[in-house]
Structures are given as C-alpha cells and as structure tokens.
Amino acid sequence: MTYIAEIDIMTRAEILDPQGKAVKLGLHNLNMDTIDNVRIGKHVRLSVEADSEAQARETVDAACRQLLANLIMEDYTFTLHTAETVDA
C-alpha cells in the first residue's frame, strides 16, 4: 500500500531563527504589529510503499532521523495518510 507522509521540521525553540526574525521585522514594517514569535521551518511530503501503517511509520521516522532533520537543532512531526485518502 502507498502511504503519504506530511512531515514538518522546525528549529527547536531554544535555537535562534534568523529567518523568522527577518520575517517578523518585515511584517512589523507592514504595520502587522500583532504578529509575534515567527519561526520558519520545512514541510516535506513523500510517498512510501509499505505493507502496514506501522512499517510506513518506521520508514518515515528513520528518514527523518537519518537525513531530513538535524536532530541537534530541529524537531520533527509527521502524519500519514493512505494515497487514496489524499487523492480523493
């Protein structure tokens, strides 16, 4: 079965986020002063073939830990959907 993983990777809260800070300043320059604490991250969408949802979760988790996220500076979360659910 084909599963679709939606992965969000964000810099940990204790790590400075220069991109987020720049976006926040830009928003404030546009008089959007009510916006605060802007953080910039990555969103990855991938498909994985697996016999079960548990196996797909293991594969996606391994991909995140070994390649997609820098675990020293970033945290990640993901959700899985079957390909039929996403295409519908």
C-alpha positions as CSV (number, residue, x, y, z in Angstrom):
1,M,0.0,0.0,0.0
2,T,1.1,3.6,-0.7
3,Y,1.2,6.0,2.2
4,I,1.7,9.7,2.0
5,A,3.8,11.3,4.8
6,E,3.4,15.0,5.6
7,I,6.5,16.0,7.6
8,D,7.0,19.3,9.5
9,I,10.6,20.1,10.5
10,M,11.1,23.1,12.8
11,T,14.1,24.6,14.5
12,R,14.0,23.9,18.3
13,A,12.6,26.7,20.4
14,E,15.9,27.4,22.1
15,I,17.7,27.9,18.8
16,L,17.7,31.4,17.2
17,D,15.8,31.6,14.0
18,P,17.3,34.4,11.8
19,Q,14.8,33.9,9.0
20,G,11.9,34.1,11.4
21,K,13.3,37.2,12.9
22,A,13.6,38.8,9.5
23,V,10.1,37.9,8.5
24,K,8.8,39.3,11.8
25,L,10.6,42.6,11.2
26,G,9.1,42.7,7.7
27,L,5.6,42.1,9.0
28,H,6.1,44.8,11.6
29,N,7.2,47.2,8.8
30,L,3.9,46.4,7.1
31,N,2.1,47.5,10.3
32,M,1.3,44.0,11.4
33,D,2.5,44.6,14.9
34,T,0.2,41.9,16.4
35,I,2.2,39.1,14.9
36,D,5.0,37.8,17.1
37,N,7.3,34.7,17.5
38,V,7.7,33.9,13.8
39,R,9.5,30.6,13.2
40,I,10.4,29.3,9.7
41,G,10.6,25.6,9.1
42,K,10.4,23.0,6.3
43,H,7.5,20.9,5.1
44,V,8.3,17.6,3.3
45,R,5.7,15.4,1.5
46,L,6.7,12.0,0.4
47,S,5.1,8.7,-0.5
48,V,6.3,5.4,0.8
49,E,5.3,1.8,-0.1
50,A,4.8,-0.4,3.0
51,D,2.8,-3.5,4.0
52,S,1.3,-1.7,7.0
53,E,1.0,1.7,8.6
54,A,3.4,0.7,11.3
55,Q,6.0,-0.2,8.7
56,A,5.4,3.1,6.9
57,R,5.8,5.0,10.2
58,E,9.1,3.2,10.9
59,T,10.4,4.1,7.4
60,V,9.4,7.8,7.6
61,D,10.8,8.1,11.2
62,A,14.1,6.6,10.0
63,A,14.2,9.0,7.1
64,C,13.6,12.0,9.4
65,R,16.2,10.9,11.9
66,Q,18.9,9.9,9.4
67,L,18.5,12.5,6.7
68,L,15.7,15.0,6.7
69,A,16.1,16.6,10.2
70,N,19.2,17.8,12.0
71,L,18.3,16.4,15.4
72,I,20.8,18.7,17.2
73,M,18.8,21.7,16.1
74,E,15.5,20.6,14.8
75,D,12.4,18.7,15.9
76,Y,10.0,16.9,13.5
77,T,6.5,15.6,13.4
78,F,4.6,13.8,10.7
79,T,1.2,12.4,9.8
80,L,0.5,9.5,7.5
81,H,-2.4,9.1,5.1
82,T,-3.2,6.4,2.5
83,A,-2.7,7.6,-1.0
84,E,-6.4,7.0,-1.7
85,T,-7.4,9.4,1.1
86,V,-5.1,12.2,-0.2
87,D,-6.1,11.8,-3.8
88,A,-9.9,11.9,-3.1
